[in-house]
């Protein structure tokens, strides 16, 4: 028996194609235009699953104090895991709206949390190597760059929600889709601008730091005292660290650079993808997406998961506590030191008395 002809004005959408792929609702009519790849998405699910378990395990085992870094990275990794799980579900049913919304929103917002994880380290890098070389005061770095990361998350999340609502309507609400697409494009563009600005500031800082290092090396081999605006705890740790710790610190910086470039490449790719509109040729090219979005973010997460500050940059962990906490701990150590000196003095006085008595008895 021939298939019934579609009603007049029928347009396939998530709301009227709930039975999955049929003659009335072909896979070619979906936003992605084809069945999504199982191998490519399954590999990314495996990578993000391993990274998630590793991050949770190391956080429990080592009990590091880099909470902001660990939490932002874990949230970003979990969102990526949810996103690619949603893409696997879309392979089974390309008209599954819940899977579509889950993968779209998760993969849009996830990289911003990963960028925020990197941003929280910049303050500590600047203080550790010398705040006098920075154009900004160290305390402003998290306020500006982490704050703008979360502003980007809010805009992209709102855009993703509106676009999802538009795509779920009967036939698709093009006005909501356009609004959501515009917000997504604005959010990603804002994130790119934020990352570029942050990168330029850090490049300027590294240039000034290297120039000062060359001047110091040619002038003297003795470390100069820390300037008044430099954290003396960081300065003492920096001057006292052995060669192994210096190598670890460089490795941490290289890891940050690699992750930064990977996330930036992903965000730049997303700009023309969103600008080209829903269902465009670029958006339907899954190979390009898996390389420039999936592989880039997977590489960044792998690097940041392995090169944790608790291992390669322990000074960040030690000095992530508030100044009040550190001052209290220093005061307690000083009291213990003074108490030890007092006990030694009392012991010495008693020893002298005993010796005096022994000399008197001998006479």
C-alpha positions as a Markdown table, in Angstrom:
| # | Residue | x | y | z |
|---|---|---|---|---|
| 1 | Unk | 0.0 | 0.0 | 0.0 |
| 2 | Unk | 1.4 | 3.5 | -0.9 |
| 3 | Unk | 2.4 | 5.8 | 1.9 |
| 4 | Unk | -0.1 | 8.5 | 2.7 |
| 5 | Unk | 0.8 | 11.9 | 1.2 |
| 6 | Unk | 1.9 | 14.5 | 3.8 |
| 7 | Unk | -0.7 | 17.1 | 4.7 |
| 8 | Unk | -0.6 | 20.5 | 3.0 |
| 9 | Unk | 2.1 | 22.7 | 4.5 |
| 10 | Unk | 3.7 | 19.9 | 6.4 |
| 11 | Unk | 7.3 | 20.5 | 7.5 |
| 12 | Unk | 9.3 | 17.9 | 9.4 |
| 13 | Unk | 10.2 | 19.0 | 12.9 |
| 14 | Unk | 11.0 | 17.5 | 16.3 |
| 15 | Unk | 7.4 | 18.0 | 17.4 |
| 16 | Unk | 5.7 | 16.3 | 14.5 |
| 17 | Unk | 8.4 | 13.6 | 13.9 |
| 18 | Unk | 8.3 | 11.9 | 17.2 |
| 19 | Unk | 8.1 | 8.4 | 15.6 |
| 20 | Unk | 11.6 | 8.8 | 14.3 |
| 21 | Unk | 12.8 | 8.6 | 10.7 |
| 22 | Unk | 10.0 | 7.8 | 8.3 |
| 23 | Unk | 9.1 | 8.7 | 4.7 |
| 24 | Unk | 7.5 | 11.9 | 6.0 |
| 25 | Unk | 10.4 | 12.6 | 8.3 |
| 26 | Unk | 13.6 | 11.6 | 6.5 |
| 27 | Unk | 17.0 | 12.0 | 8.2 |
| 28 | Unk | 17.9 | 14.5 | 5.4 |
| 29 | Unk | 15.4 | 16.9 | 6.9 |
| 30 | Unk | 17.1 | 17.1 | 10.3 |
| 31 | Unk | 19.4 | 19.9 | 11.2 |
| 32 | Unk | 22.5 | 17.7 | 10.7 |
| 33 | Unk | 21.2 | 16.1 | 7.6 |
| 34 | Unk | 22.5 | 12.6 | 8.2 |
| 35 | Unk | 23.1 | 9.9 | 10.9 |
| 36 | Unk | 25.8 | 11.1 | 13.2 |
| 37 | Unk | 29.0 | 9.0 | 13.4 |
| 38 | Unk | 29.1 | 6.3 | 16.1 |
| 39 | Unk | 33.0 | 5.8 | 16.1 |
| 40 | Unk | 33.9 | 9.5 | 16.2 |
| 41 | Unk | 31.4 | 10.3 | 19.0 |
| 42 | Unk | 32.1 | 7.1 | 20.9 |
| 43 | Unk | 35.8 | 7.9 | 21.1 |
| 44 | Unk | 35.1 | 11.3 | 22.5 |
| 45 | Unk | 32.7 | 9.8 | 25.0 |
| 46 | Unk | 35.4 | 7.5 | 26.2 |
| 47 | Unk | 38.0 | 10.3 | 26.4 |
| 48 | Unk | 35.8 | 12.6 | 28.5 |
| 49 | Unk | 34.7 | 9.6 | 30.7 |
| 50 | Unk | 38.3 | 8.7 | 31.5 |
| 51 | Unk | 39.1 | 12.4 | 32.2 |
| 52 | Unk | 36.1 | 12.8 | 34.5 |
| 53 | Unk | 37.0 | 9.7 | 36.5 |
| 54 | Unk | 40.6 | 10.8 | 36.7 |
| 55 | Unk | 39.7 | 14.3 | 37.9 |
| 56 | Unk | 37.4 | 13.0 | 40.6 |
| 57 | Unk | 39.9 | 10.3 | 41.7 |
| 58 | Unk | 42.8 | 12.7 | 42.0 |
| 59 | Unk | 40.7 | 15.3 | 43.7 |
| 60 | Unk | 39.7 | 12.7 | 46.4 |
| 61 | Unk | 43.1 | 11.1 | 46.7 |
| 62 | Unk | 45.3 | 14.2 | 46.7 |
| 63 | Unk | 42.8 | 16.6 | 48.4 |
| 64 | Unk | 44.4 | 19.6 | 46.6 |
| 65 | Unk | 43.1 | 23.1 | 47.4 |
| 66 | Unk | 42.9 | 24.3 | 43.8 |
| 67 | Unk | 39.1 | 24.2 | 44.1 |
| 68 | Unk | 38.2 | 26.8 | 41.5 |
| 69 | Unk | 40.4 | 25.2 | 38.8 |
| 70 | Unk | 39.2 | 21.6 | 39.6 |
| 71 | Unk | 35.5 | 22.5 | 39.7 |
| 72 | Unk | 35.5 | 24.5 | 36.5 |
| 73 | Unk | 37.5 | 21.8 | 34.6 |
| 74 | Unk | 35.2 | 19.1 | 36.0 |
| 75 | Unk | 32.0 | 20.9 | 35.0 |
| 76 | Unk | 33.4 | 21.5 | 31.5 |
| 77 | Unk | 34.4 | 17.9 | 31.1 |
| 78 | Unk | 31.0 | 16.6 | 32.3 |
| 79 | Unk | 29.2 | 18.9 | 29.8 |
| 80 | Unk | 31.4 | 17.6 | 27.0 |
| 81 | Unk | 30.6 | 14.0 | 28.1 |
| 82 | Unk | 26.9 | 14.8 | 28.1 |
| 83 | Unk | 27.1 | 16.4 | 24.7 |
| 84 | Unk | 28.7 | 13.5 | 22.9 |
| 85 | Unk | 26.5 | 11.1 | 24.7 |
| 86 | Unk | 23.6 | 13.1 | 23.2 |
| 87 | Unk | 25.1 | 12.8 | 19.8 |
| 88 | Unk | 25.2 | 9.0 | 20.1 |
| 89 | Unk | 21.6 | 9.0 | 21.1 |
| 90 | Unk | 20.9 | 11.2 | 18.0 |
| 91 | Unk | 22.4 | 8.4 | 15.8 |
| 92 | Unk | 19.7 | 6.1 | 17.1 |
| 93 | Unk | 16.9 | 8.6 | 16.5 |
| 94 | Unk | 17.8 | 11.8 | 14.6 |
| 95 | Unk | 14.5 | 13.3 | 15.6 |
| 96 | Unk | 15.1 | 12.8 | 19.4 |
| 97 | Unk | 14.6 | 16.4 | 20.6 |
| 98 | Unk | 15.9 | 15.7 | 24.2 |
| 99 | Unk | 19.1 | 14.3 | 22.8 |
| 100 | Unk | 19.4 | 17.2 | 20.3 |
| 101 | Unk | 18.9 | 19.9 | 23.1 |
| 102 | Unk | 21.3 | 18.1 | 25.4 |
| 103 | Unk | 24.2 | 17.8 | 23.0 |
| 104 | Unk | 23.7 | 21.3 | 21.6 |
| 105 | Unk | 23.6 | 23.2 | 24.9 |
| 106 | Unk | 26.3 | 21.1 | 26.6 |
| 107 | Unk | 28.8 | 21.4 | 23.7 |
| 108 | Unk | 28.1 | 25.1 | 23.5 |
| 109 | Unk | 28.7 | 25.9 | 27.2 |
| 110 | Unk | 31.3 | 23.3 | 28.1 |
| 111 | Unk | 34.4 | 25.0 | 26.5 |
| 112 | Unk | 33.7 | 28.2 | 28.4 |
| 113 | Unk | 34.0 | 26.4 | 31.7 |
| 114 | Unk | 37.3 | 24.9 | 30.5 |
| 115 | Unk | 38.5 | 28.4 | 29.6 |
| 116 | Unk | 37.5 | 29.6 | 33.1 |
| 117 | Unk | 39.7 | 26.8 | 34.6 |
| 118 | Unk | 42.6 | 28.3 | 32.7 |
| 119 | Unk | 41.7 | 31.8 | 33.7 |
| 120 | Unk | 41.9 | 31.2 | 37.4 |
| 121 | Unk | 45.6 | 30.2 | 37.1 |
| 122 | Unk | 46.7 | 33.5 | 35.6 |
| 123 | Unk | 46.6 | 35.5 | 38.8 |
| 124 | Unk | 48.9 | 32.9 | 40.5 |
| 125 | Unk | 51.3 | 32.8 | 37.5 |
| 126 | Unk | 51.6 | 36.5 | 37.5 |
| 127 | Unk | 52.3 | 36.8 | 41.3 |
| 128 | Unk | 54.6 | 33.8 | 41.2 |
| 129 | Unk | 56.9 | 35.2 | 38.5 |
| 130 | Unk | 56.6 | 38.8 | 39.5 |
| 131 | Unk | 53.5 | 41.0 | 39.6 |
| 132 | Unk | 55.6 | 44.1 | 38.7 |
| 133 | Unk | 55.8 | 42.9 | 35.1 |
| 134 | Unk | 52.0 | 42.8 | 34.7 |
| 135 | Unk | 49.8 | 45.6 | 33.3 |
| 136 | Unk | 47.0 | 44.6 | 35.6 |
| 137 | Unk | 47.0 | 44.0 | 39.3 |
| 138 | Unk | 47.0 | 40.3 | 40.0 |
| 139 | Unk | 43.7 | 40.4 | 42.0 |
| 140 | Unk | 42.0 | 41.8 | 38.8 |
| 141 | Unk | 42.7 | 38.8 | 36.6 |
| 142 | Unk | 40.0 | 36.5 | 38.1 |
| 143 | Unk | 37.5 | 39.3 | 38.4 |
| 144 | Unk | 37.9 | 40.3 | 34.7 |
| 145 | Unk | 38.6 | 37.1 | 32.9 |
| 146 | Unk | 36.8 | 34.5 | 34.9 |
| 147 | Unk | 33.9 | 37.0 | 35.2 |
| 148 | Unk | 33.8 | 37.5 | 31.4 |
| 149 | Unk | 34.0 | 33.7 | 30.9 |
| 150 | Unk | 30.8 | 33.3 | 33.0 |
| 151 | Unk | 29.2 | 36.2 | 31.1 |
| 152 | Unk | 29.9 | 34.3 | 27.9 |
| 153 | Unk | 28.5 | 31.1 | 29.5 |
| 154 | Unk | 25.2 | 33.0 | 30.3 |
| 155 | Unk | 24.8 | 34.4 | 26.8 |
| 156 | Unk | 25.6 | 31.1 | 25.1 |
| 157 | Unk | 23.4 | 29.2 | 27.4 |
| 158 | Unk | 20.5 | 31.6 | 26.8 |
| 159 | Unk | 21.0 | 31.4 | 23.1 |
| 160 | Unk | 21.1 | 27.6 | 23.2 |
| 161 | Unk | 17.9 | 27.4 | 25.2 |
| 162 | Unk | 16.1 | 29.8 | 22.8 |
| 163 | Unk | 17.3 | 28.0 | 19.7 |
| 164 | Unk | 16.2 | 24.6 | 21.2 |
| 165 | Unk | 12.8 | 26.0 | 21.9 |
| 166 | Unk | 12.5 | 27.3 | 18.4 |
| 167 | Unk | 13.6 | 24.0 | 16.8 |
| 168 | Unk | 11.0 | 22.1 | 18.9 |
| 169 | Unk | 8.0 | 24.0 | 17.5 |
| 170 | Unk | 5.8 | 22.5 | 14.8 |
| 171 | Unk | 7.7 | 23.3 | 11.6 |
| 172 | Unk | 10.3 | 25.2 | 13.5 |
| 173 | Unk | 9.9 | 28.8 | 14.8 |
| 174 | Unk | 12.4 | 30.6 | 12.6 |
| 175 | Unk | 12.2 | 33.8 | 14.7 |
| 176 | Unk | 13.3 | 32.0 | 17.8 |
| 177 | Unk | 15.9 | 30.1 | 15.9 |
| 178 | Unk | 17.3 | 33.4 | 14.5 |
| 179 | Unk | 17.3 | 35.0 | 18.0 |
| 180 | Unk | 19.0 | 31.9 | 19.5 |
| 181 | Unk | 21.6 | 31.8 | 16.7 |
| 182 | Unk | 22.4 | 35.5 | 17.1 |
| 183 | Unk | 22.9 | 35.1 | 20.9 |
| 184 | Unk | 25.1 | 32.0 | 20.3 |
| 185 | Unk | 27.2 | 33.9 | 17.7 |
| 186 | Unk | 27.5 | 36.9 | 20.1 |
| 187 | Unk | 28.4 | 34.7 | 23.0 |
| 188 | Unk | 31.1 | 32.9 | 21.1 |
| 189 | Unk | 32.4 | 36.1 | 19.6 |
| 190 | Unk | 32.6 | 37.6 | 23.1 |
| 191 | Unk | 34.5 | 34.5 | 24.3 |
| 192 | Unk | 37.0 | 34.8 | 21.4 |
| 193 | Unk | 37.6 | 38.5 | 22.2 |
| 194 | Unk | 38.0 | 37.7 | 25.9 |
| 195 | Unk | 40.6 | 34.9 | 25.1 |
| 196 | Unk | 42.5 | 37.1 | 22.7 |
| 197 | Unk | 42.7 | 40.0 | 25.1 |
| 198 | Unk | 43.8 | 37.7 | 27.9 |
| 199 | Unk | 46.4 | 36.1 | 25.6 |
| 200 | Unk | 47.8 | 39.5 | 24.6 |
| 201 | Unk | 48.1 | 40.6 | 28.2 |
| 202 | Unk | 49.9 | 37.4 | 29.1 |
| 203 | Unk | 52.2 | 37.8 | 26.1 |
| 204 | Unk | 53.1 | 41.3 | 27.2 |
| 205 | Unk | 53.7 | 40.0 | 30.7 |
| 206 | Unk | 56.0 | 37.2 | 29.5 |
| 207 | Unk | 57.9 | 39.7 | 27.3 |
| 208 | Unk | 58.5 | 42.1 | 30.2 |
| 209 | Unk | 59.4 | 39.2 | 32.5 |
| 210 | Unk | 62.0 | 37.8 | 30.0 |
| 211 | Unk | 63.5 | 41.2 | 29.5 |
| 212 | Unk | 63.8 | 41.7 | 33.3 |
| 213 | Unk | 65.4 | 38.2 | 33.7 |
| 214 | Unk | 68.0 | 39.0 | 31.1 |
| 215 | Unk | 68.9 | 42.3 | 32.8 |
| 216 | Unk | 69.1 | 40.6 | 36.2 |
| 217 | Unk | 71.2 | 37.7 | 34.9 |
| 218 | Unk | 73.8 | 40.1 | 33.3 |
| 219 | Unk | 73.9 | 42.3 | 36.5 |
| 220 | Unk | 74.2 | 39.7 | 39.2 |
| 221 | Unk | 73.7 | 36.0 | 40.0 |
| 222 | Unk | 72.1 | 36.8 | 43.4 |
| 223 | Unk | 68.3 | 37.0 | 43.5 |
| 224 | Unk | 67.1 | 40.5 | 44.1 |
| 225 | Unk | 64.7 | 41.1 | 47.0 |
| 226 | Unk | 61.0 | 41.0 | 46.3 |
| 227 | Unk | 59.5 | 44.4 | 45.4 |
| 228 | Unk | 57.0 | 45.9 | 47.8 |
| 229 | Unk | 54.0 | 44.9 | 45.6 |
| 230 | Unk | 55.1 | 41.3 | 45.3 |
| 231 | Unk | 53.8 | 38.5 | 47.5 |
| 232 | Unk | 56.8 | 37.5 | 49.6 |
| 233 | Unk | 55.6 | 34.0 | 50.1 |
| 234 | Unk | 55.5 | 33.4 | 46.4 |
| 235 | Unk | 58.9 | 35.1 | 46.0 |
| 236 | Unk | 60.5 | 32.9 | 48.6 |
| 237 | Unk | 59.1 | 29.8 | 47.1 |
| 238 | Unk | 60.3 | 30.8 | 43.6 |
| 239 | Unk | 63.9 | 31.6 | 44.7 |
| 240 | Unk | 64.1 | 28.4 | 46.8 |
| 241 | Unk | 62.7 | 25.9 | 44.3 |
| 242 | Unk | 65.1 | 23.3 | 42.9 |
| 243 | Unk | 65.7 | 22.6 | 39.2 |
| 244 | Unk | 63.1 | 19.8 | 39.1 |
| 245 | Unk | 60.4 | 22.2 | 40.4 |
| 246 | Unk | 61.4 | 24.8 | 37.7 |
| 247 | Unk | 61.0 | 22.1 | 35.0 |
| 248 | Unk | 57.5 | 21.3 | 36.4 |
| 249 | Unk | 56.5 | 24.9 | 36.4 |
| 250 | Unk | 57.6 | 25.3 | 32.7 |
| 251 | Unk | 55.7 | 22.2 | 31.8 |
| 252 | Unk | 52.6 | 23.6 | 33.5 |
| 253 | Unk | 53.0 | 26.9 | 31.5 |
| 254 | Unk | 53.4 | 24.9 | 28.2 |
| 255 | Unk | 50.3 | 22.9 | 29.0 |
| 256 | Unk | 48.3 | 26.0 | 29.5 |
| 257 | Unk | 49.5 | 27.4 | 26.2 |
| 258 | Unk | 48.5 | 24.2 | 24.4 |
| 259 | Unk | 45.1 | 24.1 | 26.0 |
| 260 | Unk | 44.5 | 27.8 | 25.4 |
| 261 | Unk | 45.3 | 27.5 | 21.6 |
| 262 | Unk | 43.0 | 24.4 | 21.3 |
| 263 | Unk | 40.0 | 26.1 | 23.0 |
| 264 | Unk | 40.6 | 29.3 | 20.9 |
| 265 | Unk | 40.7 | 27.2 | 17.7 |
| 266 | Unk | 37.4 | 25.6 | 18.6 |
| 267 | Unk | 35.8 | 29.0 | 19.3 |
| 268 | Unk | 37.0 | 30.5 | 16.1 |
| 269 | Unk | 35.6 | 27.5 | 14.2 |
| 270 | Unk | 32.2 | 28.0 | 15.9 |
| 271 | Unk | 31.9 | 31.6 | 14.6 |
| 272 | Unk | 31.4 | 30.8 | 10.9 |
| 273 | Unk | 29.4 | 27.7 | 11.9 |
| 274 | Unk | 26.8 | 29.8 | 13.8 |
| 275 | Unk | 27.0 | 32.6 | 11.2 |
| 276 | Unk | 26.1 | 30.2 | 8.4 |
| 277 | Unk | 22.8 | 29.3 | 10.1 |
| 278 | Unk | 21.0 | 26.1 | 11.1 |
| 279 | Unk | 21.3 | 23.2 | 8.7 |
| 280 | Unk | 24.0 | 24.9 | 6.7 |
| 281 | Unk | 26.7 | 22.9 | 4.8 |
| 282 | Unk | 29.3 | 23.8 | 7.4 |
| 283 | Unk | 27.1 | 22.7 | 10.3 |
| 284 | Unk | 26.3 | 19.4 | 8.5 |
| 285 | Unk | 30.0 | 18.6 | 8.0 |
| 286 | Unk | 30.5 | 16.3 | 10.9 |
| 287 | Unk | 34.1 | 15.5 | 10.1 |
| 288 | Unk | 35.0 | 19.2 | 10.4 |
| 289 | Unk | 33.1 | 19.4 | 13.7 |
| 290 | Unk | 34.7 | 16.4 | 15.2 |
| 291 | Unk | 38.2 | 17.7 | 14.4 |
| 292 | Unk | 37.8 | 21.4 | 15.1 |
| 293 | Unk | 35.4 | 21.1 | 18.1 |
| 294 | Unk | 35.6 | 17.6 | 19.5 |
| 295 | Unk | 39.3 | 16.9 | 19.1 |
| 296 | Unk | 40.4 | 20.4 | 20.1 |
| 297 | Unk | 38.4 | 20.3 | 23.4 |
| 298 | Unk | 39.4 | 16.7 | 24.1 |
| 299 | Unk | 43.1 | 17.7 | 23.7 |
| 300 | Unk | 42.6 | 20.7 | 26.0 |
| 301 | Unk | 40.9 | 18.6 | 28.7 |
| 302 | Unk | 43.5 | 15.8 | 28.5 |
| 303 | Unk | 46.3 | 18.3 | 28.9 |
| 304 | Unk | 44.6 | 20.2 | 31.8 |
| 305 | Unk | 43.7 | 16.9 | 33.5 |
| 306 | Unk | 47.2 | 15.6 | 33.5 |
| 307 | Unk | 49.1 | 18.9 | 34.0 |
| 308 | Unk | 47.3 | 19.7 | 37.2 |
| 309 | Unk | 48.6 | 22.7 | 39.3 |
| 310 | Unk | 48.6 | 20.5 | 42.4 |
| 311 | Unk | 51.4 | 18.4 | 40.7 |
| 312 | Unk | 53.3 | 20.8 | 38.5 |
| 313 | Unk | 52.5 | 24.2 | 40.2 |
| 314 | Unk | 52.2 | 23.4 | 43.9 |
| 315 | Unk | 52.7 | 27.0 | 44.8 |
| 316 | Unk | 49.2 | 27.7 | 43.5 |
| 317 | Unk | 47.8 | 25.1 | 45.8 |
| 318 | Unk | 49.7 | 26.4 | 48.8 |
| 319 | Unk | 48.8 | 30.0 | 48.2 |
| 320 | Unk | 45.2 | 29.6 | 47.0 |
| 321 | Unk | 44.1 | 30.0 | 50.6 |
| 322 | Unk | 43.1 | 33.5 | 51.8 |
| 323 | Unk | 45.7 | 35.9 | 53.1 |
| 324 | Unk | 44.0 | 35.7 | 56.5 |
| 325 | Unk | 44.4 | 32.0 | 56.6 |
| 326 | Unk | 48.0 | 32.2 | 55.6 |
| 327 | Unk | 48.7 | 34.9 | 58.1 |
| 328 | Unk | 47.0 | 32.8 | 60.9 |
| 329 | Unk | 49.1 | 29.8 | 60.0 |
| 330 | Unk | 52.3 | 31.9 | 59.9 |
| 331 | Unk | 51.4 | 33.4 | 63.3 |
| 332 | Unk | 50.9 | 29.9 | 64.7 |
| 333 | Unk | 54.2 | 28.8 | 63.4 |
| 334 | Unk | 55.9 | 31.8 | 64.9 |
| 335 | Unk | 54.3 | 31.1 | 68.3 |
| 336 | Unk | 55.6 | 27.5 | 68.1 |
| 337 | Unk | 59.0 | 28.8 | 67.2 |
| 338 | Unk | 59.0 | 31.3 | 70.1 |
| 339 | Unk | 57.8 | 28.6 | 72.5 |
| 340 | Unk | 60.6 | 26.4 | 71.4 |
| 341 | Unk | 63.1 | 29.1 | 72.0 |
| 342 | Unk | 61.7 | 29.7 | 75.5 |
| 343 | Unk | 61.8 | 26.0 | 76.3 |
| 344 | Unk | 65.5 | 25.9 | 75.1 |
| 345 | Unk | 66.3 | 28.9 | 77.3 |
| 346 | Unk | 64.7 | 27.3 | 80.4 |
| 347 | Unk | 66.5 | 24.1 | 79.7 |
| 348 | Unk | 69.8 | 25.9 | 79.3 |
| 349 | Unk | 69.3 | 27.8 | 82.6 |
| 350 | Unk | 68.6 | 24.6 | 84.5 |
| 351 | Unk | 71.7 | 22.9 | 83.0 |
| 352 | Unk | 73.8 | 25.8 | 84.1 |
| 353 | Unk | 72.4 | 25.6 | 87.7 |
| 354 | Unk | 73.1 | 21.9 | 87.8 |
| 355 | Unk | 76.7 | 22.5 | 86.6 |
| 356 | Unk | 77.1 | 25.2 | 89.3 |
| 357 | Unk | 76.0 | 22.9 | 92.0 |
| 358 | Unk | 78.4 | 20.2 | 90.8 |
| 359 | Unk | 81.3 | 22.6 | 90.9 |
| 360 | Unk | 80.4 | 23.8 | 94.4 |
| 361 | Unk | 80.2 | 20.3 | 95.7 |
| 362 | Unk | 83.6 | 19.4 | 94.2 |
| 363 | Unk | 85.2 | 22.4 | 96.0 |
